[in-house]
Amino acid sequence: MYAFTDNSHQNRIEFKGSGRSFNSLKDMAIENAYSRIVMGVHYKEDCEAGLKLGNEVGNRINKIHPDSI
């Protein structure tokens, strides 16, 4: 686990374009998933299913390539 700042939306004018800091990729994924509810794009169940699938994919990749962690 490592902290980082995502600056990919820096200087955007249609929404808050500042960097977002996270303690882990998991924290970033959770915020991103649940932001879809507020946007009216997904339901809570959709977000939870997406997070579960993302974790399963990440775990499989880590099993295949354990040195990439």
C-alpha positions as CSV (number, residue, x, y, z in Angstrom):
1,M,0.0,0.0,0.0
2,Y,1.3,3.5,-0.8
3,A,-0.1,7.0,-0.9
4,F,-0.2,9.0,-4.1
5,T,-1.9,11.9,-5.8
6,D,-3.9,11.6,-9.0
7,N,-3.4,14.7,-11.1
8,S,-5.1,13.4,-14.2
9,H,-7.9,15.9,-14.0
10,Q,-5.8,18.9,-13.0
11,N,-6.9,22.2,-14.7
12,R,-10.2,20.8,-15.9
13,I,-12.8,23.5,-15.8
14,E,-16.1,21.5,-16.0
15,F,-15.5,20.1,-12.5
16,K,-13.0,20.5,-9.6
17,G,-9.8,20.1,-11.4
18,S,-7.3,19.7,-8.6
19,G,-5.3,16.7,-7.6
20,R,-6.9,14.0,-5.5
21,S,-4.8,12.2,-2.8
22,F,-5.3,8.6,-1.8
23,N,-3.7,6.2,0.7
24,S,-4.0,3.3,-1.8
25,L,-5.3,2.2,-5.1
26,K,-8.1,0.5,-3.3
27,D,-9.2,3.9,-1.7
28,M,-9.2,5.4,-5.2
29,A,-11.2,2.6,-6.6
30,I,-13.8,2.9,-3.9
31,E,-14.2,6.6,-4.3
32,N,-14.4,6.2,-8.1
33,A,-17.0,3.4,-7.8
34,Y,-19.3,5.2,-5.4
35,S,-19.1,8.5,-7.2
36,R,-21.1,6.9,-10.0
37,I,-24.1,6.7,-7.6
38,V,-24.0,10.5,-7.0
39,M,-23.7,11.0,-10.8
40,G,-26.9,8.9,-11.3
41,V,-25.0,6.5,-13.6
42,H,-25.1,3.3,-11.4
43,Y,-26.8,1.8,-8.4
44,K,-25.0,0.8,-5.2
45,E,-25.2,-2.9,-6.3
46,D,-23.4,-2.0,-9.6
47,C,-20.6,-0.3,-7.7
48,E,-20.1,-3.2,-5.3
49,A,-20.1,-5.7,-8.2
50,G,-17.5,-3.7,-10.1
51,L,-15.3,-3.4,-7.0
52,K,-15.6,-7.2,-6.4
53,L,-14.7,-8.0,-10.1
54,G,-11.8,-5.5,-10.0
55,N,-10.4,-7.2,-6.9
56,E,-10.7,-10.6,-8.4
57,V,-8.9,-9.5,-11.6
58,G,-6.1,-7.9,-9.6
59,N,-5.7,-11.0,-7.4
60,R,-5.5,-13.3,-10.5
61,I,-2.9,-11.0,-12.1
62,N,-0.9,-11.0,-8.9
63,K,-0.9,-14.8,-8.9
64,I,0.3,-15.0,-12.4
65,H,2.9,-12.2,-12.0
66,P,3.8,-12.1,-8.3
67,D,7.0,-10.1,-8.9
68,S,5.0,-7.2,-10.4
69,I,3.6,-6.1,-7.0
